[in-house]
Amino acid sequence: MLNLFLDSTWANGVALAGILVAFLVTFLVLKKGNGFLPKDQGREFAHDGKLSEGKPRGAGFVFIIVFAVVTILFGKFSIETIIYMLLVVAAMITGYLDDCAKTPWGEYIKGFLDFVIAVVTAITFINFNGSDVTFAFFGTTITFNPIVYGILAVVLIWVSINVTNCTDGVDGLSGTIAIISLATISVVNSIQGNGQSFNYVIFILCAAILAYLWFNANPSKLMMGDAGSRAIGLFIAIAILKTGSPFLYIPICIVFIIDGGLGLIKVALLRFLKIHILKNTRTPIHDHVRKTIGWSNTQTVSRFAILQLVASVIVVYLLLV
């Protein structure tokens, strides 16, 4: 918004300042002012879940608020972007309230709230961007019926929120994968020429997440909680929609899909259809590789990051050839 009152030379400087402000404010608040955050109660069924007990949780409250405020103050003014920031904050608040609750909210309550946010986000996106879908690897664009596009967008957004949330179970994992995925989306925007102005918003969130990761590196001092993971998942979905090629979500977020998504599928099939798959596999997959295979936390984060980087490099290569 500050860029409205500056010429292009100063505007670029202000934009850079916004990224630095996002990092520094997040860093300082998490370092000096995290006493208000709720304390983690440990996860009963997660591998090494008890090690998290007592650590400040819900750091997403801090870096998402910083992200939204900095985006509005330093980014290009847009009603669409402001609406997205409000929705991201709403996703953060629902997660933060769950983080603060003595008894965790039920899955159906959280799923319903995610659904409502997904519907509003999909309607907002279609209103400002239409319902064209570009199949990036083939260069073909198809205009979907807005209702069909809306349904598919809601599914994408809901899935993104929940798989990102499920992946947040190892120090540094969810934040690291999120940055790789968001950075890949920004490269895709640059290659395709779609939504490049949205890259700045991506950079601001990456800066805020990096500041958080300073304290979440193994062994962590605090955790983002649902306040962070749900909001990040929502923003990743918005960012992939802004590329105009929403199906790129699959390779760009493949680690999120495999790690968090398999657990969702496993639970859903067992609960609703009484079908038990992956009987010998712990989910999320990050629990399986640590408990069954014996990977350390650091190995898990590094190897999952490598896998996502490989997938991202393949995406970029295919878009360039």
C-alpha positions, 0 to 999 in steps of 0.5 A: 500500500505504501508503494502507491505514494512512491515512484518506482525506484523508491517503491522497489526499496520499500518492497525489499524493506517489507520482506526484511520487516517480516523477518525481523519482526517475526524473529524479535516477537518470537524471541522476546514475546512468546510467553503468551503462547499456549504450551503443547500437551504432547501428542499421545500417538505420535512418535516422540510426541511427548518430547514436545510437551511444555514447549510454546505452541501456536507460533503461527499466530505471530508470523501469520499476523506479521505476514498479513500486516506487512503484505497490506502495508508494503504490498500492492493494494488489491481488494482481492489480496486483502480478502485473502489475508483476512481468510488466512488470518481466519484460518490461523485463528481457528487453528490458534483457538484449537491450540489454546483449547485444553481439549482439542477440537473434534475433527468434524468441527475443524473439517467444517471450518476448513470447508467454510474457509475453502468455499469463501476462498474459492468464490473470491478467486473465481470472482477476481480471476475467472475459471480458466485452467492452464495445463502447464506442461501442454500449454493448453487452456480450458475454461471450466464451468464456474461451479465445476471449477469452484468444487475442484477449488474447494477440494484443493484448498481443503486438502492443502489445509489438512495435508500441511497440518498433518505434516507438521509433526517434526521440528522444521519439516512443515516450514521447510517444505512450505518454503520449497513449495512456495519458492517453486510457485514463484518460479512458475509465476515468473516462467508463465508470466501469470500472477507475478505481482503475487510473488511479492506476497509469497516472499513475505510469507517465506521471510516470516516462516524463515524467522520461525524456523530459526526457533523451530530447528531441531531441537525446537524451542517452539512450534507453529501449531495449527495456527501456522500449518492451517494458514500456510496450507490455505495460502499455498492453495491460493498461490497455486490457484494464482498460477493459473495451473492448479493441477501443478499442486500435485508435483509442487506439494508432493511431499505434503500430499504423501506425508499428510495425505496418506494418513487422511485417506487411511483414516477416511477409508477405515472410518467410513468404508471400513477399509483398512489400508497401509496396515503396517505403515504408520501415518503421517509418513514422517512417523513411519520413517522415524519409528519403523525405519529409524531416521532421525528428525534431521534426516527426515527433514533433510530427505523429505526436503530433497525429495520435494526439491527433486520434484520442484526441479522437474516441474521447472525443467518441464516448463522451460523445455 
